[in-house]
Amino acid sequence: MKITKNIREAAEAIRKAKYAVAFTGAGISVDSGLPTFRGEGGIWKEVDPNYFNIDFFHRKPKLTWEIIKKVFYDPLTSVKPNMAHHVLSVMGQQNVIQSVITQNIDHLHQEAGCRKVIELHGTYRRLICTKCLTEYDYSYADLRFLPPTCFVCRGVLKPDFVFFNEKLSPVVKRQAFEEVQKADVLLVIGTRAEVYPANTIPQLAREQGATIIEINKNPSPLTDHHTDIFLEMGAGEAMKQLCRLLTCHQNGNGHSEM
């Protein structure tokens, strides 16, 4: 395994950090078999994103749910965390990484064992009634019959993730930005950070004096403007190499330990 100068610099920055925070996007889950949104073969190249506008959902919930089920629920129920998720989990357990802020709704960080995960855009695993706001685990809904409805008031259930033109939870947003303000290293993994307000996170971290380490297969809008150390590779390979330099190893279950 070739260890590059950039990888060594990144590992050293993480090792010295007093408060390192990971900021992840769809690219970290590619090795689990999930597509990105805007990259090659991305979801928005296959599906019109207007279907995921909150106003469209309220007008045509059955049609939106049919697309949601095909795009998210059918694949997400069978995917598993990959090497990158597991390495981050171990980093968290060893206090190398203090928290994970993710734009992903796939719940794979938690499945890998990450303890402090801030889901900026929500999660597919929770449904909320659009009328009475009762919350359900997604497993309570029978997605053979769409749209799923509330047991309490028969209102339409909506996945508790953020649609276009829908505001982020102010509580979650505050939690995320409080973490960024404490960070002296921000490890950006698999995101081009193009969606507001997530796209302001690297800028805010930089303004606070944090070192920005970016892991992406291709340069992003962050690379020239905010990134200090750029690792031009997939999330799994980069995290595997960082894992090696930070003296973590795999146990018999294929998970990483330090």
Backbone bond lengths (Angstrom), bond angles and torsions (degrees), N, CA, C in turn:
res aa  C-N    CA-C-N  psi(-1)  N-CA   C-N-CA  omega(-1)  CA-C   N-CA-C  phi
1 M - - - 1.467 - - 1.520 109.30 -
2 K 1.303 117.35 123.01 1.449 121.51 -178.94 1.531 109.69 -82.03
3 I 1.325 115.41 121.10 1.452 121.25 177.47 1.526 108.03 -99.18
4 T 1.319 116.81 114.07 1.454 120.22 -175.88 1.533 110.94 -85.94
5 K 1.326 115.15 166.05 1.460 121.16 178.14 1.530 110.54 -58.64
6 N 1.342 116.25 -41.70 1.462 119.44 -179.34 1.522 112.30 -62.78
7 I 1.326 115.84 -39.46 1.466 119.74 178.00 1.525 109.92 -63.05
8 R 1.307 116.79 -42.85 1.469 120.39 179.29 1.525 110.96 -63.09
9 E 1.330 116.28 -42.19 1.466 120.26 178.60 1.529 110.77 -63.65
10 A 1.327 116.02 -41.12 1.466 120.38 179.71 1.527 110.62 -64.26
11 A 1.325 116.41 -45.61 1.463 120.32 -179.80 1.522 110.86 -61.94
12 E 1.317 116.63 -40.40 1.465 120.61 -179.88 1.525 110.94 -66.36
13 A 1.330 116.81 -40.42 1.465 120.30 178.27 1.531 110.87 -63.52
14 I 1.330 116.60 -41.85 1.464 120.79 178.63 1.524 110.34 -65.76
15 R 1.329 116.06 -41.68 1.468 120.66 -178.89 1.532 111.32 -62.12
16 K 1.319 116.18 -37.90 1.466 120.63 -177.38 1.528 113.36 -83.76
17 A 1.321 117.04 -12.88 1.467 120.66 -173.72 1.526 111.67 -63.68
18 K 1.318 115.00 142.51 1.460 120.64 172.96 1.526 110.56 -89.44
19 Y 1.343 116.14 -28.96 1.460 119.82 -179.75 1.522 108.19 -150.19
20 A 1.328 115.92 92.47 1.464 121.74 -179.04 1.528 109.44 -97.79
21 V 1.318 115.40 136.29 1.465 122.03 -179.10 1.521 108.61 -126.45
22 A 1.332 116.73 135.98 1.464 121.27 175.14 1.519 109.35 -97.09
23 F 1.323 115.23 140.86 1.473 122.71 179.48 1.525 106.59 -127.26
24 T 1.330 117.06 110.98 1.458 119.90 -168.95 1.536 112.40 -117.75
25 G 1.346 113.40 154.78 1.453 121.59 175.95 1.513 110.83 -135.09
26 A 1.314 116.42 -166.93 1.464 122.08 -171.88 1.526 112.82 -58.45
27 G 1.345 117.55 -28.10 1.458 120.09 -177.32 1.510 114.40 -62.54
28 I 1.331 118.24 -23.20 1.460 119.46 -179.84 1.528 111.03 -73.82
29 S 1.325 116.61 -20.26 1.471 120.11 -176.90 1.527 113.47 -100.10
30 V 1.334 117.18 3.15 1.466 120.21 -179.15 1.530 111.22 -60.38
31 D 1.329 117.10 -41.27 1.464 119.88 -179.18 1.519 112.45 -69.01
32 S 1.327 117.17 -12.00 1.466 121.02 173.93 1.526 111.33 -86.96
33 G 1.349 115.82 -4.75 1.454 120.55 177.95 1.515 114.31 100.42
34 L 1.331 117.28 8.89 1.464 120.23 179.71 1.522 109.88 -97.44
35 P 1.329 117.69 142.07 1.468 120.13 179.02 1.529 111.01 -79.31
36 T 1.323 116.03 160.82 1.453 120.33 169.71 1.528 108.24 -79.78
37 F 1.318 116.31 -178.03 1.465 119.52 179.12 1.517 111.41 -95.60
38 R 1.345 116.63 -44.87 1.462 119.53 -171.78 1.524 114.11 -112.21
39 G 1.310 117.66 -9.87 1.459 120.13 -178.17 1.521 111.97 -78.73
40 E 1.330 114.64 -170.86 1.468 120.62 178.17 1.525 109.70 -61.41
41 G 1.328 115.90 127.56 1.461 120.31 -176.88 1.516 113.56 73.43
42 G 1.356 116.24 15.88 1.452 121.18 -176.75 1.521 113.22 -69.96
43 I 1.326 114.50 161.65 1.463 121.17 -176.21 1.524 111.81 -59.12
44 W 1.344 117.26 -40.80 1.463 119.06 -175.92 1.519 112.99 -74.22
45 K 1.327 117.08 -7.62 1.464 119.62 172.28 1.527 110.99 -85.09
46 E 1.326 115.76 -17.03 1.457 121.21 -178.71 1.536 112.16 -105.53
47 V 1.315 116.61 -28.14 1.468 121.81 -174.40 1.520 108.96 -128.34
48 D 1.319 116.38 135.74 1.462 121.26 177.49 1.531 108.89 -66.44
49 P 1.335 118.94 118.34 1.467 120.48 -178.56 1.517 113.40 -63.09
50 N 1.334 118.23 -16.09 1.468 120.29 177.83 1.528 112.17 -62.89
51 Y 1.343 115.92 -23.64 1.461 119.01 176.01 1.525 110.96 -64.36
52 F 1.333 116.71 -21.02 1.459 120.91 -177.70 1.528 111.65 -102.87
53 N 1.311 115.96 21.77 1.455 121.45 171.09 1.527 108.06 -82.21
54 I 1.324 117.26 134.45 1.461 120.02 -174.22 1.521 112.07 -61.39
55 D 1.329 117.90 -32.94 1.471 120.29 178.60 1.526 110.98 -67.44
56 F 1.336 116.74 -38.81 1.461 120.59 177.48 1.526 109.88 -64.82
57 F 1.331 116.49 -40.45 1.465 120.03 178.13 1.521 111.07 -58.10
58 H 1.326 117.23 -45.56 1.466 120.25 -178.45 1.530 111.38 -67.38
59 R 1.339 116.82 -31.95 1.471 119.84 179.59 1.519 111.57 -76.50
60 K 1.333 116.95 -41.40 1.462 121.28 -174.50 1.532 110.54 -134.75
61 P 1.337 116.21 68.70 1.467 118.91 -175.80 1.524 114.14 -63.77
62 K 1.333 117.87 -34.22 1.461 119.06 -178.99 1.532 110.79 -64.92
63 L 1.339 117.17 -47.09 1.460 120.41 179.36 1.527 110.79 -63.05
64 T 1.318 116.89 -44.05 1.463 119.89 179.57 1.517 110.61 -61.80
65 W 1.331 116.95 -43.73 1.462 120.39 179.98 1.534 111.84 -63.07
66 E 1.323 117.01 -36.21 1.472 119.21 177.55 1.530 110.58 -61.04
67 I 1.325 116.69 -39.75 1.458 121.02 179.07 1.528 110.39 -73.23
68 I 1.333 117.03 -42.81 1.465 121.84 178.15 1.525 110.55 -57.37
69 K 1.327 116.26 -44.97 1.469 120.13 -178.75 1.527 110.51 -61.70
70 K 1.335 116.11 -44.20 1.460 120.18 -178.24 1.526 111.60 -68.02
71 V 1.343 116.63 -42.95 1.464 121.04 -173.63 1.529 112.04 -79.49
72 F 1.340 116.74 -39.66 1.459 119.83 -172.76 1.526 113.75 -111.57
73 Y 1.323 117.86 -58.45 1.465 119.48 -168.44 1.523 113.33 -68.52
74 D 1.310 117.94 -41.09 1.463 118.90 -179.56 1.533 111.90 -61.74
75 P 1.348 119.74 -48.41 1.474 118.55 179.23 1.528 113.76 -76.14
76 L 1.326 118.70 -34.65 1.459 120.23 -172.12 1.518 113.77 -69.32
77 T 1.317 117.26 -25.61 1.458 118.95 -178.09 1.528 112.69 -72.33
78 S 1.326 118.17 -10.77 1.472 119.76 -177.63 1.530 114.01 -117.64
79 V 1.343 118.81 -6.94 1.464 119.56 -177.11 1.525 110.92 -80.93
80 K 1.334 114.73 156.96 1.462 121.65 -179.63 1.526 110.01 -126.84
81 P 1.334 117.38 155.49 1.462 120.16 176.63 1.528 111.08 -60.29
82 N 1.325 116.25 150.36 1.460 121.02 178.40 1.531 110.70 -109.42
83 M 1.344 115.62 -173.37 1.452 121.56 -176.83 1.526 112.46 -53.64
84 A 1.333 117.42 -43.24 1.465 120.69 -177.49 1.527 111.07 -61.91
85 H 1.335 116.90 -42.39 1.464 119.79 177.82 1.527 110.84 -63.13
86 H 1.339 116.31 -43.06 1.463 120.03 -176.99 1.530 111.69 -67.38
87 V 1.323 116.72 -39.70 1.467 119.11 178.73 1.532 110.14 -63.97
88 L 1.325 117.08 -43.34 1.464 119.61 177.20 1.523 111.56 -60.92
89 S 1.326 116.18 -37.70 1.454 120.31 178.11 1.523 111.06 -60.63
90 V 1.325 116.36 -45.94 1.464 120.52 179.40 1.524 110.72 -65.59
91 M 1.325 116.23 -41.25 1.465 119.56 177.03 1.526 110.90 -58.26
92 G 1.330 116.37 -37.82 1.453 119.94 177.50 1.515 112.31 -68.33
93 Q 1.327 116.21 -43.23 1.463 120.60 -179.92 1.524 111.98 -63.25
94 Q 1.341 116.19 -29.53 1.462 121.15 -179.31 1.539 112.22 -96.29
95 N 1.340 116.20 8.98 1.469 121.87 179.07 1.525 113.48 61.12
96 V 1.326 116.31 25.23 1.462 120.61 172.36 1.527 109.02 -79.39
97 I 1.346 115.36 -40.76 1.465 123.25 173.24 1.525 107.19 -112.36
98 Q 1.327 116.53 131.85 1.457 119.20 -176.17 1.525 113.41 -87.26
99 S 1.323 116.93 -29.26 1.463 119.62 -179.24 1.519 110.03 -162.26
100 V 1.325 115.02 164.73 1.461 122.31 175.49 1.524 108.17 -123.35
101 I 1.323 115.52 123.70 1.459 121.06 170.46 1.522 106.25 -103.65
102 T 1.312 117.43 120.79 1.458 118.93 -176.91 1.521 111.54 -123.51
103 Q 1.332 115.13 143.44 1.461 121.28 171.35 1.519 110.52 -88.62
104 N 1.327 116.92 -6.55 1.460 121.52 -174.81 1.522 111.17 -80.44
105 I 1.313 115.42 149.67 1.461 121.67 178.14 1.520 110.88 -107.38
106 D 1.346 117.09 8.84 1.469 121.03 -167.94 1.530 114.97 -85.16
107 H 1.333 119.02 -8.56 1.462 123.06 175.47 1.538 113.02 67.25
108 L 1.331 117.94 12.48 1.462 119.92 -175.41 1.525 112.65 -73.65
109 H 1.313 117.94 -28.42 1.468 119.13 175.67 1.528 110.43 -61.34
110 Q 1.320 116.28 -45.00 1.465 119.52 179.95 1.522 111.02 -66.55
111 E 1.331 116.96 -39.63 1.464 119.58 179.26 1.525 111.43 -63.42
112 A 1.329 116.02 -30.73 1.468 119.91 178.57 1.525 111.63 -77.80
113 G 1.322 117.17 -12.84 1.460 120.06 177.71 1.514 114.97 107.46
114 C 1.331 117.67 7.55 1.472 119.57 176.52 1.525 108.65 -63.65
115 R 1.323 115.64 133.75 1.461 119.76 -171.97 1.520 113.85 -91.74
116 K 1.319 117.22 -39.22 1.461 119.88 -178.71 1.520 108.60 -115.50
117 V 1.333 115.83 96.85 1.457 122.05 -177.96 1.520 108.89 -120.95
118 I 1.314 116.48 125.51 1.458 121.97 176.43 1.519 107.51 -105.82
119 E 1.324 115.97 111.35 1.465 121.87 -176.63 1.521 108.94 -89.11
120 L 1.307 115.74 91.74 1.459 121.99 -172.65 1.525 111.77 -58.70
121 H 1.341 116.41 -38.00 1.467 120.54 -176.37 1.523 112.62 -106.99
122 G 1.337 117.38 14.98 1.449 120.47 176.24 1.521 112.83 89.28
123 T 1.333 115.63 -162.79 1.460 121.31 -175.52 1.523 110.83 -146.61
124 Y 1.318 115.29 146.91 1.469 119.50 177.19 1.527 111.22 -74.81
125 R 1.329 116.75 -15.47 1.463 120.15 -172.46 1.532 113.80 -80.56
126 R 1.308 116.31 -6.39 1.462 119.90 179.85 1.525 109.14 -122.01
127 L 1.332 116.80 137.45 1.460 122.64 175.98 1.517 108.07 -116.60
128 I 1.321 115.77 148.39 1.454 119.57 -179.14 1.525 109.02 -133.99
129 C 1.332 116.03 137.87 1.460 120.87 -179.55 1.527 109.77 -72.59
130 T 1.319 115.84 131.60 1.467 120.41 -179.18 1.528 111.96 -74.58
131 K 1.340 117.30 -10.27 1.475 120.29 179.46 1.529 111.62 -103.12
132 C 1.326 116.85 -59.02 1.473 119.35 -172.41 1.532 112.83 -103.70
133 L 1.326 116.56 -3.45 1.477 123.33 175.28 1.528 114.04 69.17
134 T 1.339 117.08 14.30 1.462 119.24 173.41 1.532 109.53 -62.46
135 E 1.331 116.26 137.67 1.462 121.09 -178.96 1.526 110.63 -103.32
136 Y 1.342 115.08 145.52 1.461 121.48 179.40 1.524 109.71 -135.80
137 D 1.318 115.70 148.29 1.463 118.63 163.93 1.528 107.04 -69.67
138 Y 1.335 116.22 142.68 1.470 119.42 -175.17 1.523 112.23 -59.26
139 S 1.319 117.36 -24.84 1.467 120.36 -177.07 1.534 112.40 -67.65
140 Y 1.325 117.41 -16.59 1.462 120.28 178.16 1.521 112.05 -76.37
141 A 1.321 116.86 -17.49 1.472 119.86 -176.25 1.522 110.47 -91.50
142 D 1.302 116.15 138.03 1.463 121.38 174.91 1.523 107.39 -94.23
143 L 1.328 115.51 101.00 1.462 119.89 -174.10 1.531 112.75 -80.80
144 R 1.323 116.50 10.13 1.471 118.86 169.88 1.529 109.61 -77.60
145 F 1.325 115.74 -18.03 1.462 120.99 -178.97 1.529 108.21 -121.68
146 L 1.333 115.95 112.49 1.459 121.07 -172.87 1.533 111.18 -117.93
147 P 1.336 117.84 144.82 1.465 125.71 -4.34 1.526 111.10 -77.82
148 P 1.329 118.06 150.58 1.464 119.44 175.40 1.528 110.13 -65.72
149 T 1.317 116.62 148.70 1.468 120.16 -176.31 1.523 110.96 -126.15
150 C 1.314 113.94 160.18 1.465 123.04 -176.02 1.528 110.88 -73.23
151 F 1.325 117.02 136.67 1.458 121.39 177.13 1.523 111.39 -70.17
152 V 1.323 117.50 -23.20 1.471 121.96 -175.57 1.519 111.48 -84.42
153 C 1.364 116.35 -50.91 1.471 118.57 -172.08 1.523 113.46 -125.77
154 R 1.324 117.08 0.96 1.471 123.72 -179.52 1.520 113.23 67.60
155 G 1.315 117.33 15.11 1.455 120.25 174.20 1.518 111.00 -70.50
156 V 1.317 117.34 161.18 1.462 122.16 179.78 1.534 109.85 -71.24
157 L 1.331 116.28 134.69 1.459 121.16 175.47 1.520 109.76 -87.32
158 K 1.306 115.36 141.30 1.468 122.45 178.52 1.521 108.58 -120.75
159 P 1.330 117.63 138.63 1.469 118.51 173.11 1.522 109.31 -58.35
160 D 1.318 116.54 139.73 1.459 119.81 -177.14 1.527 110.60 -85.37
161 F 1.346 114.72 52.81 1.456 119.56 168.48 1.527 108.56 -124.90
162 V 1.319 115.48 163.03 1.456 121.40 -168.83 1.525 110.88 -82.74
163 F 1.313 115.93 122.49 1.458 122.51 174.70 1.530 109.35 -86.55
164 F 1.332 116.85 166.89 1.458 120.47 172.19 1.532 108.83 -61.68
165 N 1.333 115.53 141.30 1.467 123.60 -178.15 1.526 112.69 66.95
166 E 1.321 116.56 19.83 1.459 121.01 174.85 1.526 107.86 -116.28
167 K 1.309 116.85 137.45 1.460 120.82 -176.62 1.529 111.30 -77.58
168 L 1.324 114.98 147.71 1.452 120.39 172.81 1.525 109.54 -67.39
169 S 1.317 115.26 153.96 1.461 119.67 171.81 1.525 108.78 -59.72
170 P 1.332 118.04 124.75 1.469 118.90 -179.67 1.527 112.71 -61.92
171 V 1.325 116.71 -31.86 1.468 120.30 178.67 1.525 110.27 -66.38
172 V 1.331 116.47 -47.62 1.466 120.90 -179.76 1.528 110.79 -64.67
173 K 1.317 115.67 -42.42 1.469 119.98 179.02 1.519 110.58 -60.01
174 R 1.327 116.80 -43.98 1.462 120.34 179.74 1.539 110.78 -63.77
175 Q 1.332 116.25 -42.98 1.465 119.50 178.35 1.525 111.28 -58.55
176 A 1.330 116.20 -44.62 1.461 120.75 -178.17 1.521 111.25 -62.88
177 F 1.322 116.06 -47.15 1.459 119.18 -175.91 1.527 111.97 -72.37
178 E 1.324 117.38 -26.68 1.466 119.47 173.34 1.526 110.41 -66.51
179 E 1.326 116.82 -38.49 1.470 120.32 177.21 1.533 110.66 -64.43
180 V 1.322 115.96 -43.32 1.471 120.23 -178.94 1.522 110.62 -62.33
181 Q 1.318 116.71 -39.16 1.462 120.21 -178.39 1.528 112.02 -66.86
182 K 1.335 116.72 -24.06 1.467 119.87 178.68 1.523 112.86 -88.58
183 A 1.340 116.97 -12.65 1.467 120.56 -170.19 1.526 112.41 -76.57
184 D 1.338 115.64 136.37 1.465 119.62 168.16 1.526 110.91 -105.81
185 V 1.348 117.17 -9.46 1.463 123.37 169.12 1.522 107.94 -137.25
186 L 1.325 116.07 130.09 1.465 121.20 173.51 1.520 107.33 -115.93
187 L 1.337 115.83 116.49 1.460 122.45 179.93 1.524 107.99 -96.90
188 V 1.332 116.80 103.01 1.463 122.82 -177.13 1.527 108.24 -91.41
189 I 1.332 117.29 121.00 1.462 120.91 -174.16 1.518 110.89 -127.22
190 G 1.332 116.51 116.51 1.458 120.80 169.85 1.507 115.41 67.83
191 T 1.314 117.09 35.24 1.463 119.46 175.73 1.521 110.10 -144.36
192 R 1.324 115.09 143.59 1.466 120.94 173.94 1.530 110.40 -92.84
193 A 1.328 116.16 -5.55 1.460 122.96 176.27 1.531 111.26 49.46
194 E 1.329 114.80 60.93 1.466 120.03 -177.15 1.524 113.07 -108.46
195 V 1.325 118.19 -5.52 1.461 121.37 -176.20 1.524 109.67 -104.13
196 Y 1.326 116.16 130.32 1.468 120.80 178.39 1.531 109.87 -75.96
197 P 1.334 120.17 142.04 1.457 128.12 0.25 1.522 114.46 -92.02
198 A 1.350 116.62 3.46 1.464 118.71 -179.09 1.526 111.50 -58.80
199 N 1.340 116.22 -30.73 1.461 118.97 -177.23 1.526 113.09 -69.27
200 T 1.324 117.10 -11.27 1.467 119.71 178.11 1.525 112.76 -88.74
201 I 1.332 116.96 -10.25 1.463 120.63 -175.98 1.533 112.22 -63.33
202 P 1.349 119.74 -50.27 1.473 118.14 178.53 1.529 112.59 -61.44
203 Q 1.326 116.60 -38.12 1.467 119.93 179.54 1.530 110.53 -63.17
204 L 1.341 116.21 -44.56 1.454 120.37 179.84 1.530 110.21 -63.17
205 A 1.331 116.52 -43.14 1.467 119.94 179.04 1.524 110.65 -60.30
206 R 1.324 116.22 -42.75 1.462 121.04 179.62 1.526 110.87 -62.83
207 E 1.334 116.09 -42.09 1.463 120.28 179.13 1.524 111.80 -64.45
208 Q 1.332 116.07 -27.48 1.467 120.49 177.59 1.531 111.92 -82.26
209 G 1.344 116.38 -2.48 1.456 120.45 178.19 1.516 114.74 93.07
210 A 1.337 116.99 10.73 1.461 120.06 -179.07 1.525 111.46 -74.64
211 T 1.327 115.85 150.13 1.460 122.37 170.42 1.527 108.32 -81.89
212 I 1.324 116.66 128.16 1.466 121.25 -178.65 1.522 109.01 -101.56
213 I 1.330 116.04 117.05 1.462 122.58 175.23 1.523 106.93 -107.51
214 E 1.311 116.90 121.35 1.467 121.11 -177.29 1.518 110.86 -112.84
215 I 1.330 115.71 129.80 1.463 122.49 174.37 1.518 108.15 -115.67
216 N 1.315 116.73 110.32 1.460 122.72 177.51 1.521 108.88 -150.62
217 K 1.324 116.97 149.91 1.463 120.13 178.98 1.520 112.40 -68.34
218 N 1.333 115.97 -27.73 1.461 121.43 -179.92 1.524 108.79 -135.59
219 P 1.335 117.34 154.38 1.459 119.85 175.83 1.525 110.77 -55.84
220 S 1.325 115.64 149.11 1.456 122.52 -178.22 1.524 109.35 -125.92
221 P 1.329 117.90 177.06 1.467 119.24 174.70 1.529 113.36 -58.90
222 L 1.334 116.68 -20.65 1.461 120.69 178.80 1.523 112.56 -74.46
223 T 1.326 115.45 -32.20 1.463 121.02 -163.86 1.519 113.32 -56.13
224 D 1.301 117.24 -48.17 1.466 120.48 -176.87 1.520 113.26 -83.25
225 H 1.322 117.49 -23.08 1.464 120.24 -170.51 1.527 114.01 -101.25
226 H 1.327 117.76 -32.92 1.462 119.55 -173.48 1.531 114.27 -128.16
227 T 1.319 117.95 -24.46 1.457 121.16 -171.83 1.523 112.09 -75.57
228 D 1.335 115.44 134.49 1.471 121.09 174.61 1.527 111.03 -94.77
229 I 1.326 116.32 -41.47 1.463 121.55 -179.32 1.521 107.65 -128.78
230 F 1.331 116.67 118.57 1.467 121.17 -176.94 1.522 109.75 -109.47
231 L 1.334 115.88 121.87 1.460 122.41 176.34 1.522 107.42 -106.26
232 E 1.329 116.05 101.57 1.465 121.33 -173.81 1.523 109.63 -86.07
233 M 1.318 115.05 80.55 1.474 121.33 -178.00 1.519 108.78 -164.38
234 G 1.315 115.52 171.19 1.454 120.36 178.03 1.519 111.40 -68.92
235 A 1.331 115.18 157.88 1.465 120.44 -176.34 1.519 112.59 -61.32
236 G 1.334 116.54 -42.64 1.459 119.71 -177.23 1.513 112.69 -62.67
237 E 1.332 116.78 -46.74 1.461 120.76 -178.95 1.521 110.86 -65.89
238 A 1.337 116.86 -43.35 1.463 120.31 -179.66 1.523 111.42 -62.82
239 M 1.324 116.84 -44.98 1.456 119.98 -178.56 1.522 111.38 -68.58
240 K 1.330 116.45 -32.94 1.466 119.97 176.05 1.528 110.54 -62.72
241 Q 1.336 116.26 -42.60 1.461 119.76 -179.85 1.530 111.35 -70.27
242 L 1.324 116.78 -40.54 1.462 118.97 175.68 1.526 110.86 -63.22
243 C 1.313 115.48 -39.13 1.461 121.47 177.37 1.531 110.43 -57.35
244 R 1.316 115.99 -43.37 1.462 120.65 -179.19 1.529 111.27 -63.68
245 L 1.332 115.77 -44.31 1.459 119.47 -178.55 1.523 112.47 -72.95
246 L 1.322 116.29 -26.40 1.463 119.77 178.13 1.527 111.30 -93.22
247 T 1.336 115.25 16.56 1.475 124.83 173.88 1.520 113.51 58.91
248 C 1.331 117.33 40.06 1.455 118.54 169.95 1.523 107.51 -103.69
249 H 1.324 116.54 155.66 1.459 120.79 -177.32 1.518 109.19 -142.63
250 Q 1.313 115.96 170.43 1.457 120.66 -179.42 1.522 111.07 -89.75
251 N 1.349 114.61 140.53 1.450 118.02 173.26 1.530 108.68 -90.78
252 G 1.312 115.87 -173.00 1.462 120.20 -176.03 1.506 113.98 -66.71
253 N 1.345 117.43 -17.16 1.458 120.35 179.56 1.505 113.00 -91.10
254 G 1.355 116.78 3.21 1.453 119.84 -179.31 1.514 113.58 85.70
255 H 1.361 115.71 3.05 1.447 120.02 178.37 1.518 108.99 -91.58
256 S 1.327 116.38 160.64 1.452 121.07 -177.58 1.511 111.68 -91.82
257 E 1.324 115.77 144.15 1.461 121.63 174.42 1.521 107.67 -133.03
258 M 1.312 115.67 158.70 1.457 120.06 176.35 1.505 110.20 -113.78
